[in-house]
């Protein structure tokens, strides 16, 4: 199943940026890197000030009434016809998949689906929306790409891999069970901390086995979870969102 089927085609380069609550609280540089990357591609980036959250925490926790209130606010905030670009496979999937499920029997389903059709994860937008197939600049690093479970069934992971592999100096190294969940799962890591940590440790075992210079993902929640586990266990692990990798490669152009 392709979760992003039926998406509205990209006809211009004006986009609305959904920075995500994790960028707001912990990873502001990822949002800044996303803007720099999009502007390099000629995009005009708008940032709706009223944005809050995609509604996924309450959705995953089973509180669909609360989640629907957040999603309705998001629909109002990101009005119009411009694509909504999100530097998170998890948040993007919530808007074009999860929200449609919880609004299935609601009168405003059409408005929610309309937002979903305009929503793109960043890598998916660059490659499959704008048609960009390679990235300029240079970065000398062996990179392990964590393909987050929320990007399954979408074009995001392959798009990110394509961009990273095209950068001069980058060597992609495959990790075992590459699509296995890291254990974060948002509220799952709070409700089931021991299971969450065990899943994260298994992921870290696969990462350590290939000894990358960087662990890269399109989801800051995964990176936050894995880097936190690594720090607790005294493991040296450098993590970056792929938007930061693209931005840094641009800055090292000759």
Secondary structure as UniProt FT lines:
FT   TURN            3..6
FT   STRAND          14..18
FT   HELIX           21..25
FT   HELIX           28..40
FT   TURN            41..42
FT   STRAND          44..46
FT   TURN            49..50
FT   HELIX           56..60
FT   TURN            61..62
FT   HELIX           64..77
FT   STRAND          83..86
FT   HELIX           89..93
FT   HELIX           94..98
FT   HELIX           99..102
FT   TURN            103..105
FT   TURN            107..108
FT   HELIX           109..118
FT   STRAND          119..121
FT   HELIX           122..124
FT   HELIX           125..129
FT   STRAND          138..146
FT   HELIX           149..151
FT   TURN            152..153
FT   HELIX           156..166
FT   STRAND          168..173
FT   TURN            176..179
FT   TURN            185..186
FT   HELIX           187..191
FT   HELIX           193..210
FT   STRAND          214..217
FT   HELIX           220..232
FT   TURN            233..234
FT   STRAND          239..241
FT   HELIX           242..251
//
